């Protein structure tokens, strides 16, 4: 039997535990990467619509941590914790995200930043420890809509930077 042709693509073994969100942002890759990695930018756009973010500590380096609180539109606070596990500027970021350092339900995300003409294509691939945790994130926390809204907020924020002519 012949091997699979180029049009056939195998699903990754983690497909049932993943959420993948893609967004093209009309700005250079270096600017989009900076907006995602500098705390002075993150606090301006991070989170779904109606949320705000307060950073408690931030160190963007491999092994560095971002401790923050997301404030929901209903007044609920969500303590969050991210550790950066790989950083390849301006191409790729890998991280582990949970409520705290010892969160057994923490998930892994890989973000890639690729040129798309004069724009940047971000792909955020998040893998949860189990399918059930992924499903809970989708159903209870609206992770897909929230992720798309967060990427939309990033796009709007970067567009504002480009309009104002201040790239950093």
N, C-alpha and C positions, 0 to 999 in steps of 0.2 A: 504494500500500500504506500502510495506517495505521501510525503510530508505535507503539512498545511501550506497553502499558498500564502503569498504576502498579504492578501486581503483578509485572511483569518488572523484574529488576534485573541490570544488566550487571556481570560480574565485572571487577574492576580488572585492568589490564594486568600487574600484578605478582603476580597470584593464584598462579602456579606457583612463586613465590619467597617466599611468605609463611607465617608461622605466626601465628594469631590466637588469643589466650587471653582469655576473659571470666570475670570473677568478681564476684559481688555480695557486698559486705562490709557487715555490719550495724553501720554506724557513719556519722556525718556525714562528708560529703565533705572538709571542711577537716581533720579528724583523719586521714583516710586519706591525704590529700595530704601532710600533715606527716610521717606515718610513712614515706612514700616519699621524702621530700626532706631529712630531717634525719639527719645521720650518727649521732647518738646512738640513733636508732631503727633505721636500716638494719642496723647491725651485729647487732641482736638477732633479725632474721628473714630477712635476705637469703639466698637460695639454696635449693636442693632439700633434702629431708629428709636429715639426717645431715651436712650441710655446715655449716661455720662461715666467717665472713668477718673478715679483718683489714684495716682501712683504713690505707693508707700516706699518702694525702693526699685532701682532699675540699674542694671549693669549689662550692657549689650556686648557680650563676649562669650565664647564657648565656656560653659560652666557657670555663666552669670545668670542671675535671677531677676525676673520682673514680678514683684508683689504688687497687686493692685486690687481695688474694689470697683466693681461695676455697680452703678446705681440705676435701678430700674425705674421706669416712668411711674410705677405705683408706689415708689418709696422703698422697695426691697433692695437691700444691699447683698451683693454676691462677692465673697472673697475669692480671689483668683491667684494663681501662681503659675509662672512659666519659667522653665529652665531652657536655655539655648544649648542645643546639643551639637549643632554643626552650623557654621556660617561661612558662606563662600560669596563675598560681595562681588558684583551686585546680582548674582545668579540664583542663590539658594539659601534657605534657612530651614533648619530642622529644630523642632522644639518638643518638649513634653509639657502638657497643660493639665492642671487639676485645681482642686480647691486649696491644696497645700502640698508640701514636699512629700508627705507620706500617703497621699491619696491613692488608694488601691484602684480607683476607677479612672485615673489620669489617662489621657490619650496622647498619641503622637501625631504631629502634623509636619508635613513637608511642604514648603512653599517654594515654587520656582517662579522666577522673573525672567521672561524671554522677550527679546525684541519682536515686535509685530509691526513692521514698517516703522513709522515714527512713534508708534505706541508701544505699550508693554502688556504682555499677556501674563497674568498671574494665575497659577494653578495652585490651589490649596487642597492637598490630599490629607485627610484626617483618618486615622485608623484607631478604632476603639478596641479595648481588650476583649470584648465579646460582642456578638450581634445584638444581644439584649440591651447592652449599654448604648450601642449605636441607635437602636430603635427607640429607647427611652429619650435620648438626646433629640431625636427627630420629633417624637410625639409630645413629650412634656415640655421641652425647652425650645422647640421650633428651630432646631439647629440649622436646617437648610435655609429657611427664610432669614434667620438671623445672620448667617454667614453671607448670604447675598446682600442683605442690607448693609452689613459692615463693609463689604467690598464697594458698594455704591457710595458709602460715606467716604471711603478712601479716595475714590474717583473724584467726588465733588471737592474734597479738600485739596487734592493735587491740582485740579483745574483752577481753583482759586489761587494757588501759589503761582501757577503758570500765568494767569491773567494779571497778577500783581507784579510779575517779573522778578520775584524773590525766590530763588530756588533753594534756600537753606535757612 
